[in-house]
Amino acid sequence: MTVKTKSYIYQHGTLGGLMQDLMDGTEKIGTLSNYGDFGLGTLEGSNGEVIFLDGVIYHADETGKINQLVGDELTPYAAVTNFESDERFTLMNVSDDVVKEDILEKISHNLFAAVKINGKFKHMHVRVAPKQEKPYPRFVEIARNQPEFEADNISGTIVGFFTPRLFHGAAAAGFHLHFISDDRKFGGHVLDFKLSDGTVDLMELAEFRQHFPTENADYLSNEIKLDEISKDIEEAE
C-alpha cells in the first residue's frame, strides 16, 4: 500500500482525557470538517456517538435516534481525515474478528489507518454513551451501564481508525469503529458485527495531528494518569 505523503488524521482532545472525566466540550464539532470528511467522536458530556461520513456529521443519542448535526455542537474528542481509499477488498459471511485479522495483514501496525466497511451486515451490535453532567464520572463507569442496540440484516457503513499501540491513551490502540445505517436510522459505537457481503477500504496515514484544548482549565490542570486509564480504555472500547 502506498501511503499518501500529505495524508493525516486530525484529532481534537484525547481519548485518555475523556476516559479520565475530561468531558467538557472544547471545540465546535463543525470545525473538524475543516480537516476531514470522515471520522468519529462524541459531544460534550460524552453525549452519544458522532459519525463523519462523506462530509456530513451524524449523531447517535442514547435513545438510539440519529440526527444530523449543524456544527455548533461542542466536542471533547473527535478525529477525522480526508478519506481516499488506498486498498479495497471484498468479504462475505465473516465475523468482525476475521475482518480485523484481514485488515491487520494489509496495514502497518506502526501507522494510523482509516477503515471504511460498507455493505450488508447479518448482525450489528452497537452502544451509545449517555450524556453526563458535571461532576463527570470516569468513562468506564458510564460504559458499564450504557444503552446497547442490535439489528439484523442491515445495510450501512462502518467508519473508524486503527491506532498503533504506541499512541494508546491519545486514542484507543487497535480499532475504534462507529456504524451508521444507509437509512440513517441506526448507529453507534461498534461492539461486534457479522458481515454478510461488504467492501473494505483502507487508507494508511502519514501524520498524526493532535490538537489540545488549550483554553480549558480542567484539561490544563488535571494530569491524565495513563497507567489508570489504559485499562479503562481497553474495557470500554
ROLUM-380185 format. One record per residue: residue in three letters; chain; x, y, z of N, C-alpha, C in turn. Coordinates in nm, 2 decimals. Each point is the difference from the previous one (the first is absolute). Example, Ala and Ser with C-alpha at 12.3 -4.5 7.8 and 13.67 -1.06 7.14 Angstrom:
2
ALA|A|1.32|-0.57|0.78|-0.09|0.12|0.00|0.09|0.12|0.00
SER|A|-0.04|0.11|-0.07|0.09|0.11|0.00|-0.08|0.11|0.08
This chain:
237
MET|A|0.08|-0.12|0.00|-0.08|0.12|0.00|0.09|0.12|0.00
THR|A|-0.03|0.10|-0.09|0.08|0.12|0.00|-0.07|0.11|0.09
VAL|A|0.08|0.05|0.09|-0.05|0.10|0.10|0.01|0.14|-0.07
LYS|A|-0.11|0.07|0.00|0.00|0.13|-0.06|0.07|0.10|0.10
THR|A|0.11|0.06|-0.05|0.08|0.08|0.09|-0.07|0.12|0.07
LYS|A|-0.10|0.05|-0.06|-0.08|0.11|0.06|-0.12|-0.04|0.08
SER|A|-0.01|-0.13|0.02|-0.12|-0.05|0.07|0.02|0.01|0.15
TYR|A|-0.10|0.03|0.07|0.01|0.01|0.15|-0.13|-0.03|0.07
ILE|A|0.00|-0.04|0.12|-0.11|0.00|0.09|0.01|0.12|0.09
TYR|A|-0.11|0.07|0.01|-0.01|0.12|0.09|-0.09|-0.03|0.12
GLN|A|0.06|0.02|0.12|-0.08|-0.04|0.12|-0.01|0.12|0.09
HIS|A|-0.12|0.03|0.05|-0.01|0.10|0.11|-0.03|-0.08|0.13
GLY|A|0.08|0.04|0.10|-0.02|-0.07|0.13|0.07|-0.13|0.00
THR|A|-0.01|-0.07|0.11|0.06|-0.13|0.01|-0.10|-0.10|0.06
LEU|A|0.01|-0.12|-0.04|-0.09|-0.10|0.05|0.03|-0.03|0.15
GLY|A|0.13|0.01|0.03|0.04|-0.01|0.14|-0.06|0.10|0.09
GLY|A|-0.01|0.13|-0.05|-0.07|0.10|0.08|-0.14|-0.03|0.02
LEU|A|-0.07|-0.05|-0.11|-0.14|-0.03|0.01|-0.02|-0.11|0.10
MET|A|0.09|-0.10|0.00|-0.01|-0.11|0.09|0.01|0.04|0.15
GLN|A|0.09|0.10|0.02|0.03|0.04|0.14|-0.12|0.08|0.06
ASP|A|-0.07|0.07|-0.08|-0.12|0.08|0.03|0.00|0.14|-0.05
LEU|A|0.10|0.03|-0.10|0.01|0.13|-0.06|-0.10|0.01|-0.12
MET|A|-0.12|0.02|0.03|-0.11|-0.01|-0.10|-0.06|0.13|-0.05
ASP|A|0.06|0.11|0.05|-0.05|0.13|-0.05|0.02|0.02|-0.15
GLY|A|-0.10|0.06|-0.06|0.01|0.03|-0.14|0.10|0.11|-0.02
THR|A|0.10|-0.02|-0.08|0.11|0.09|-0.01|0.03|0.05|-0.15
GLU|A|-0.09|-0.05|-0.09|0.02|0.04|-0.14|-0.14|-0.03|-0.07
LYS|A|-0.03|0.09|-0.09|-0.13|-0.02|-0.08|0.03|-0.12|-0.09
ILE|A|-0.10|-0.10|0.00|0.02|-0.12|-0.08|0.01|0.04|-0.15
GLY|A|-0.06|0.10|-0.05|0.01|0.04|-0.14|0.14|0.05|-0.04
THR|A|0.08|0.04|0.10|0.14|0.04|-0.03|0.08|-0.11|-0.06
LEU|A|-0.03|-0.12|0.05|0.07|-0.12|-0.05|-0.02|-0.02|-0.15
SER|A|-0.11|0.05|-0.05|-0.02|-0.01|-0.15|0.10|0.07|-0.08
ASN|A|0.07|0.09|0.06|0.11|0.07|-0.07|0.12|-0.09|-0.02
TYR|A|0.00|-0.11|0.07|0.12|-0.09|-0.01|-0.04|-0.14|-0.05
GLY|A|-0.13|-0.03|-0.03|-0.03|-0.13|-0.05|-0.15|-0.02|-0.02
ASP|A|-0.03|-0.10|-0.08|-0.14|-0.03|-0.03|-0.05|-0.13|0.05
PHE|A|0.09|-0.07|0.08|-0.02|-0.14|0.04|0.06|-0.01|0.14
GLY|A|-0.08|-0.05|0.10|0.06|-0.02|0.13|-0.11|-0.03|0.10
LEU|A|0.04|0.03|0.13|-0.09|-0.04|0.11|0.03|0.09|0.12
GLY|A|-0.08|-0.01|0.10|0.02|0.08|0.13|-0.12|-0.01|0.09
THR|A|-0.01|0.10|0.09|-0.12|0.01|0.09|-0.02|0.14|0.02
LEU|A|-0.11|0.03|0.08|-0.03|0.14|0.03|0.02|0.03|0.15
GLU|A|-0.02|0.12|0.04|0.03|0.04|0.14|-0.07|-0.09|0.10
GLY|A|0.07|-0.04|0.11|-0.06|-0.09|0.10|0.00|-0.14|-0.05
SER|A|0.08|-0.03|-0.10|0.01|-0.13|-0.06|-0.14|-0.04|-0.05
ASN|A|-0.06|0.09|-0.07|-0.14|-0.01|-0.04|-0.01|-0.07|-0.14
GLY|A|-0.02|-0.13|0.00|-0.02|-0.08|-0.12|0.12|-0.02|-0.09
GLU|A|-0.03|-0.04|-0.12|0.10|-0.04|-0.09|-0.01|0.08|-0.13
VAL|A|0.11|0.06|-0.04|0.00|0.08|-0.12|0.07|-0.07|-0.12
ILE|A|-0.06|0.01|-0.12|0.05|-0.06|-0.12|0.01|0.10|-0.11
PHE|A|0.12|0.02|-0.05|0.02|0.09|-0.12|0.01|-0.10|-0.12
LEU|A|-0.09|0.02|-0.09|0.00|-0.08|-0.12|-0.04|0.09|-0.12
ASP|A|0.09|0.00|-0.10|-0.02|0.08|-0.12|-0.03|0.14|0.03
GLY|A|0.07|0.05|0.10|-0.01|0.15|0.03|-0.12|0.03|0.08
VAL|A|-0.09|-0.09|0.04|-0.11|0.02|0.08|0.02|-0.05|0.14
ILE|A|-0.04|0.08|0.10|0.02|-0.04|0.14|-0.13|-0.05|0.06
TYR|A|0.01|-0.13|0.05|-0.12|-0.06|0.06|0.03|-0.03|0.15
HIS|A|-0.11|-0.01|0.07|0.01|-0.02|0.15|-0.11|-0.11|0.04
ALA|A|0.05|-0.10|0.06|-0.09|-0.10|0.06|-0.01|0.03|0.15
ASP|A|-0.13|0.02|0.05|-0.01|0.03|0.14|-0.04|-0.12|0.08
GLU|A|-0.01|0.01|0.13|-0.02|-0.11|0.09|-0.13|-0.08|-0.02
THR|A|-0.10|0.07|-0.07|-0.12|-0.07|-0.03|0.01|-0.08|-0.13
GLY|A|0.11|0.01|-0.07|0.02|-0.07|-0.13|-0.04|0.09|-0.12
LYS|A|-0.05|0.12|0.03|-0.04|0.08|-0.11|0.13|0.07|-0.07
ILE|A|-0.01|0.01|-0.14|0.11|0.06|-0.07|-0.05|0.14|-0.05
ASN|A|0.09|0.10|0.03|-0.03|0.13|-0.05|0.12|0.05|-0.08
GLN|A|-0.02|0.10|-0.09|0.11|0.07|-0.07|0.03|0.12|0.08
LEU|A|0.13|0.02|0.03|0.05|0.11|0.07|0.01|0.13|-0.08
VAL|A|-0.01|0.12|0.06|0.01|0.12|-0.08|0.15|0.05|0.01
GLY|A|0.08|-0.05|0.10|0.14|0.04|0.00|0.03|0.09|0.12
ASP|A|-0.10|0.06|0.07|0.03|0.09|0.11|0.01|-0.08|0.13
GLU|A|-0.04|-0.13|0.00|0.01|-0.08|0.12|0.15|-0.02|0.04
LEU|A|0.02|-0.01|0.13|0.13|-0.01|0.06|0.05|-0.14|0.02
THR|A|0.13|-0.02|-0.03|0.05|-0.14|0.02|0.13|0.01|0.09
PRO|A|0.01|-0.11|0.08|0.13|-0.01|0.08|0.10|-0.09|-0.08
TYR|A|-0.05|-0.07|-0.09|0.09|-0.10|-0.07|-0.06|-0.04|-0.14
ALA|A|0.08|0.02|-0.10|-0.05|-0.04|-0.14|0.13|-0.01|-0.09
ALA|A|-0.01|-0.09|-0.10|0.11|-0.02|-0.09|-0.05|-0.02|-0.14
VAL|A|0.07|0.06|-0.09|-0.04|0.00|-0.14|0.11|-0.01|-0.10
THR|A|-0.03|-0.04|-0.12|0.10|0.01|-0.11|-0.08|0.02|-0.13
ASN|A|0.07|0.04|-0.11|-0.06|0.00|-0.13|0.02|-0.13|-0.06
PHE|A|-0.10|-0.08|-0.01|0.01|-0.14|-0.04|0.02|-0.02|-0.15
GLU|A|0.11|-0.07|-0.03|0.02|-0.04|-0.14|0.05|-0.15|0.01
SER|A|-0.07|-0.09|-0.05|0.04|-0.14|0.01|0.13|-0.03|-0.07
ASP|A|0.09|-0.07|0.08|0.13|-0.05|-0.06|-0.01|-0.15|-0.04
GLU|A|-0.09|-0.07|0.07|-0.02|-0.14|-0.03|-0.14|-0.04|0.03
ARG|A|-0.05|-0.09|-0.09|-0.14|-0.04|0.01|-0.01|-0.15|-0.02
PHE|A|-0.08|-0.07|0.08|-0.03|-0.14|-0.01|-0.13|-0.03|0.05
THR|A|-0.06|-0.12|-0.05|-0.13|-0.04|0.04|0.00|-0.12|0.09
LEU|A|-0.10|-0.01|0.08|-0.01|-0.11|0.09|-0.15|-0.05|0.01
MET|A|-0.02|-0.13|0.02|-0.14|-0.05|0.01|-0.01|-0.10|0.12
ASN|A|-0.10|0.02|0.08|-0.04|-0.10|0.11|0.12|-0.01|0.10
VAL|A|0.04|0.10|0.06|0.11|0.00|0.09|-0.03|0.08|0.13
SER|A|0.06|-0.04|0.11|-0.02|0.07|0.13|0.09|0.12|0.00
ASP|A|-0.02|0.08|0.10|0.09|0.12|0.02|0.14|-0.03|0.02
ASP|A|0.03|-0.11|0.07|0.13|-0.05|0.03|0.08|-0.03|-0.13
VAL|A|-0.07|-0.06|-0.09|0.06|-0.04|-0.13|0.03|0.13|-0.08
VAL|A|-0.10|0.09|0.00|0.02|0.13|-0.07|0.13|0.07|0.05
LYS|A|0.01|0.01|0.13|0.11|0.07|0.06|0.14|-0.07|-0.03
GLU|A|-0.01|-0.14|0.00|0.13|-0.07|-0.03|0.04|0.03|-0.14
ASP|A|-0.10|0.00|-0.09|0.04|0.03|-0.14|0.05|0.14|-0.02
ILE|A|-0.05|0.09|0.07|0.05|0.14|-0.01|0.14|0.01|0.06
LEU|A|0.02|-0.07|0.11|0.13|0.01|0.06|0.11|-0.06|-0.08
GLU|A|-0.03|-0.09|-0.09|0.09|-0.06|-0.09|0.04|0.10|-0.11
LYS|A|-0.08|0.10|-0.02|0.02|0.09|-0.12|0.06|0.14|0.04
ILE|A|0.00|0.03|0.13|0.05|0.13|0.05|0.12|-0.01|0.09
SER|A|0.07|0.11|0.01|0.11|0.00|0.09|-0.05|0.02|0.14
HIS|A|0.05|-0.07|0.10|-0.04|0.02|0.14|0.06|0.12|0.06
ASN|A|0.08|0.07|-0.07|0.07|0.12|0.05|-0.06|0.13|-0.06
LEU|A|-0.11|-0.01|-0.08|-0.06|0.11|-0.05|-0.15|0.01|0.03
PHE|A|-0.05|0.12|0.01|-0.15|0.01|0.01|-0.05|-0.04|-0.13
ALA|A|-0.12|-0.05|0.00|-0.07|-0.03|-0.13|-0.15|0.02|0.02
ALA|A|-0.06|0.06|-0.10|-0.15|0.02|-0.01|-0.06|-0.13|-0.06
VAL|A|-0.11|-0.04|0.06|-0.07|-0.12|-0.04|-0.14|0.03|-0.03
LYS|A|-0.04|-0.04|-0.12|-0.14|0.02|-0.04|-0.06|-0.14|-0.06
ILE|A|-0.10|-0.04|0.06|-0.06|-0.13|-0.04|-0.15|0.03|-0.03
ASN|A|-0.03|-0.03|-0.13|-0.14|0.03|-0.05|-0.06|-0.13|-0.05
GLY|A|-0.12|-0.03|0.04|-0.07|-0.12|-0.05|-0.12|-0.04|0.08
LYS|A|-0.03|-0.13|-0.01|-0.12|-0.05|0.07|0.06|-0.08|0.12
PHE|A|-0.06|0.02|0.11|0.04|-0.06|0.13|-0.11|-0.09|0.05
LYS|A|0.04|-0.13|0.02|-0.09|-0.10|0.06|-0.04|0.04|0.14
HIS|A|0.10|0.06|0.07|-0.03|0.05|0.13|0.09|0.12|0.04
MET|A|-0.06|0.10|0.07|0.08|0.11|0.04|-0.04|0.03|0.15
HIS|A|0.10|0.01|0.08|-0.02|0.03|0.14|0.08|0.12|0.04
VAL|A|-0.07|0.11|0.05|0.06|0.12|0.03|-0.03|0.05|0.14
ARG|A|0.07|0.09|0.05|-0.04|0.07|0.13|0.01|0.15|-0.03
VAL|A|-0.07|0.07|0.09|0.00|0.15|-0.01|0.01|0.06|0.14
ALA|A|0.11|0.07|0.02|0.03|0.06|0.13|-0.11|0.10|0.04
PRO|A|-0.06|-0.01|0.12|-0.10|0.10|0.04|0.07|0.13|0.05
LYS|A|-0.07|0.11|-0.03|0.05|0.13|0.04|0.02|0.01|0.15
GLN|A|0.11|0.06|0.04|0.03|0.02|0.15|0.01|0.15|0.03
GLU|A|-0.03|0.03|0.13|0.01|0.14|0.05|0.11|0.00|0.10
LYS|A|0.06|0.12|0.03|0.10|0.02|0.10|-0.06|-0.03|0.14
PRO|A|0.08|-0.05|0.09|0.14|-0.05|-0.02|0.00|-0.13|-0.08
TYR|A|0.08|-0.01|-0.11|0.00|-0.11|-0.09|0.06|-0.13|0.07
PRO|A|-0.06|-0.11|-0.02|0.06|-0.13|0.04|0.12|-0.04|-0.09
ARG|A|0.07|-0.10|0.04|0.09|-0.06|-0.10|-0.08|-0.07|-0.10
PHE|A|0.05|0.00|-0.12|-0.07|-0.06|-0.12|-0.03|-0.15|0.02
VAL|A|0.09|-0.07|0.06|-0.03|-0.14|0.02|-0.12|-0.03|0.08
GLU|A|-0.03|0.09|0.09|-0.13|-0.02|0.08|-0.12|0.02|-0.09
ILE|A|0.01|0.09|-0.09|-0.11|0.03|-0.10|-0.02|-0.13|-0.09
ALA|A|0.12|-0.05|-0.04|0.00|-0.11|-0.10|-0.07|-0.13|0.06
ARG|A|0.01|-0.01|0.14|-0.05|-0.12|0.06|-0.16|0.00|0.01
ASN|A|-0.05|0.12|-0.03|-0.15|0.01|0.00|-0.06|0.07|-0.12
GLN|A|0.07|-0.02|-0.11|-0.04|0.08|-0.12|-0.10|-0.08|-0.08
PRO|A|-0.09|0.08|-0.07|-0.10|-0.07|-0.08|0.06|-0.07|-0.12
GLU|A|-0.04|-0.12|-0.03|0.05|-0.07|-0.12|-0.12|-0.03|-0.09
PHE|A|0.03|-0.01|-0.13|-0.10|-0.02|-0.10|0.05|-0.11|-0.10
GLU|A|-0.09|-0.08|-0.05|0.04|-0.10|-0.10|-0.10|0.00|-0.11
ALA|A|0.05|-0.04|-0.12|-0.08|0.00|-0.12|0.05|-0.12|-0.09
ASP|A|-0.10|-0.06|-0.07|0.04|-0.11|-0.09|-0.03|0.04|-0.14
ASN|A|0.08|-0.05|-0.09|-0.02|0.02|-0.15|-0.02|0.15|-0.03
ILE|A|0.11|0.07|0.03|-0.01|0.15|-0.01|0.12|0.04|-0.09
SER|A|-0.03|0.10|-0.09|0.10|0.05|-0.09|0.05|0.14|0.06
GLY|A|0.14|0.02|-0.02|0.05|0.12|0.06|0.15|0.00|-0.02
THR|A|0.06|0.10|0.08|0.15|0.02|-0.01|0.06|0.01|0.13
ILE|A|0.11|-0.07|0.02|0.09|0.01|0.12|0.10|0.10|-0.03
VAL|A|0.02|0.10|0.09|0.10|0.11|-0.02|0.09|-0.01|0.12
GLY|A|0.13|0.01|-0.02|0.09|-0.01|0.12|0.15|0.00|-0.04
PHE|A|0.08|-0.02|0.11|0.14|0.00|-0.01|0.07|-0.11|0.07
PHE|A|0.12|-0.04|-0.05|0.09|-0.08|0.07|0.11|0.09|0.05
THR|A|0.03|-0.02|0.13|0.10|0.08|0.07|0.12|-0.10|0.05
PRO|A|0.12|0.04|-0.03|0.11|-0.08|0.05|0.01|0.00|0.15
ARG|A|0.05|-0.11|0.06|0.00|-0.01|0.14|0.09|0.11|0.06
LEU|A|0.09|0.06|-0.07|0.09|0.10|0.05|-0.08|0.13|0.04
PHE|A|-0.12|0.01|-0.06|-0.08|0.12|0.03|-0.13|-0.03|0.09
HIS|A|0.01|-0.11|0.07|-0.11|-0.04|0.09|-0.01|0.11|0.11
GLY|A|-0.11|0.06|0.02|-0.02|0.10|0.09|-0.04|0.13|-0.07
ALA|A|0.08|0.04|-0.11|-0.05|0.10|-0.08|-0.13|-0.04|-0.07
ALA|A|0.00|-0.12|-0.05|-0.11|-0.07|-0.06|-0.01|-0.14|0.06
ALA|A|-0.09|-0.08|-0.06|-0.01|-0.14|0.05|0.09|-0.09|-0.09
ALA|A|0.10|-0.06|0.05|0.08|-0.09|-0.07|-0.08|-0.11|-0.07
GLY|A|0.02|-0.03|-0.12|-0.08|-0.10|-0.08|-0.11|0.07|-0.07
PHE|A|-0.12|-0.06|-0.01|-0.11|0.05|-0.08|-0.10|0.08|0.08
HIS|A|-0.04|0.12|-0.05|-0.10|0.08|0.06|-0.10|0.02|-0.11
LEU|A|-0.12|-0.06|0.00|-0.09|0.00|-0.11|-0.14|0.05|0.04
HIS|A|-0.06|0.08|-0.09|-0.14|0.04|0.02|-0.08|-0.05|-0.12
PHE|A|-0.13|-0.01|0.01|-0.09|-0.05|-0.11|-0.12|0.09|-0.02
ILE|A|-0.04|0.02|-0.13|-0.12|0.06|-0.03|-0.07|-0.07|-0.11
SER|A|-0.13|-0.02|0.01|-0.07|-0.08|-0.10|-0.03|0.09|-0.13
ASP|A|-0.02|-0.06|-0.11|-0.03|0.07|-0.12|-0.12|0.09|0.01
ASP|A|-0.10|-0.04|0.08|-0.12|0.08|0.02|0.01|0.11|0.11
ARG|A|0.12|0.00|0.06|0.03|0.10|0.10|-0.09|-0.01|0.12
LYS|A|-0.04|-0.12|0.04|-0.09|-0.02|0.11|0.06|-0.09|0.11
PHE|A|0.12|-0.05|-0.02|0.07|-0.09|0.10|0.15|0.03|-0.01
GLY|A|0.06|0.01|0.12|0.14|0.02|0.01|0.05|0.00|0.14
GLY|A|0.14|0.01|0.01|0.06|0.01|0.13|0.14|-0.05|-0.01
HIS|A|0.06|-0.02|0.12|0.13|-0.06|0.01|0.00|-0.15|-0.01
VAL|A|0.08|-0.05|-0.09|-0.01|-0.14|-0.04|0.06|-0.09|0.11
LEU|A|-0.08|-0.10|0.05|0.04|-0.10|0.10|0.04|-0.13|-0.08
ASP|A|-0.09|-0.04|-0.09|0.04|-0.12|-0.08|-0.10|0.00|-0.12
PHE|A|0.04|-0.08|-0.10|-0.09|-0.01|-0.12|0.03|-0.12|-0.08
LYS|A|-0.09|-0.04|-0.08|0.02|-0.11|-0.10|-0.03|0.06|-0.14
LEU|A|0.10|-0.01|-0.09|-0.02|0.06|-0.13|-0.05|-0.10|-0.10
SER|A|-0.11|0.03|-0.06|-0.05|-0.10|-0.11|0.07|0.02|-0.13
ASP|A|0.02|0.13|-0.04|0.06|0.02|-0.13|0.04|0.15|0.00
GLY|A|0.13|0.03|-0.01|0.04|0.13|0.01|0.13|0.03|-0.06
THR|A|0.03|0.13|-0.01|0.13|0.05|-0.05|0.07|0.08|0.10
VAL|A|0.13|-0.04|0.02|0.09|0.07|0.10|0.09|0.09|-0.08
ASP|A|0.01|0.13|0.04|0.09|0.09|-0.05|0.09|0.05|0.11
LEU|A|0.13|0.00|-0.03|0.10|0.04|0.09|0.09|0.12|-0.04
MET|A|0.04|0.08|0.09|0.09|0.11|-0.03|0.10|0.02|0.11
GLU|A|0.12|-0.03|-0.03|0.11|0.03|0.10|0.03|0.14|0.00
LEU|A|0.04|0.06|0.12|0.02|0.14|0.02|0.14|0.04|0.04
ALA|A|0.05|0.10|-0.07|0.14|0.04|0.02|0.02|0.08|0.13
GLU|A|-0.10|0.07|0.05|0.02|0.09|0.11|-0.11|-0.02|0.10
PHE|A|0.03|0.03|0.13|-0.10|0.01|0.11|0.01|0.14|0.05
ARG|A|-0.11|0.08|-0.02|0.00|0.14|0.04|-0.09|0.01|0.13
GLN|A|0.05|0.03|0.11|-0.07|0.00|0.13|-0.02|0.15|0.04
HIS|A|-0.13|0.03|0.01|-0.04|0.14|0.05|-0.05|-0.01|0.14
PHE|A|0.06|0.08|0.09|-0.03|-0.01|0.14|-0.10|0.12|0.04
PRO|A|-0.09|-0.03|0.10|-0.09|0.11|0.05|0.08|0.10|0.09
THR|A|0.07|0.08|-0.06|0.10|0.09|0.08|-0.07|0.11|0.08
GLU|A|-0.13|0.02|-0.02|-0.07|0.10|0.08|-0.09|-0.06|0.11
ASN|A|0.00|-0.13|0.02|-0.08|-0.07|0.09|0.08|-0.02|0.13
ALA|A|-0.04|0.07|0.11|0.07|-0.01|0.13|0.01|-0.14|0.05
ASP|A|-0.11|-0.08|-0.01|0.01|-0.13|0.06|0.10|-0.09|-0.08
TYR|A|0.01|0.01|-0.13|0.09|-0.07|-0.07|0.14|0.04|0.03
LEU|A|0.03|0.12|0.02|0.13|0.05|0.02|0.05|-0.04|0.14
SER|A|-0.09|-0.01|0.10|0.04|-0.02|0.14|-0.01|-0.14|0.05
ASN|A|-0.07|-0.09|-0.07|-0.01|-0.14|0.04|0.08|-0.09|-0.08
GLU|A|0.11|-0.04|0.05|0.09|-0.09|-0.08|-0.07|-0.13|-0.03
ILE|A|0.01|-0.04|-0.12|-0.06|-0.13|-0.04|0.09|-0.12|0.05
LYS|A|-0.05|-0.08|0.08|0.07|-0.11|0.05|-0.01|-0.13|-0.09
LEU|A|0.10|-0.01|-0.08|0.00|-0.11|-0.11|-0.02|-0.14|0.06
ASP|A|0.08|-0.02|0.11|-0.01|-0.14|0.06|-0.14|-0.04|0.04
GLU|A|-0.08|0.10|0.05|-0.13|-0.02|0.05|-0.10|-0.01|-0.12
ILE|A|0.02|0.08|-0.10|-0.11|0.01|-0.11|0.03|-0.11|-0.11
SER|A|0.12|-0.05|-0.01|0.03|-0.10|-0.10|-0.10|-0.12|0.01
LYS|A|-0.02|-0.05|0.12|-0.09|-0.12|0.02|-0.14|0.04|-0.03
ASP|A|-0.03|0.13|0.04|-0.14|0.05|-0.02|-0.03|0.00|-0.15
ILE|A|0.09|0.05|-0.08|-0.02|0.00|-0.15|-0.02|-0.13|-0.05
GLU|A|0.08|-0.10|0.04|-0.01|-0.14|-0.05|-0.14|-0.06|0.04
GLU|A|-0.05|0.03|0.12|-0.13|-0.05|0.04|-0.11|0.07|-0.08
ALA|A|0.01|0.13|-0.01|-0.11|0.08|-0.06|-0.01|-0.02|-0.15
GLU|A|0.11|-0.02|-0.07|0.01|-0.01|-0.14|-0.04|-0.14|-0.05
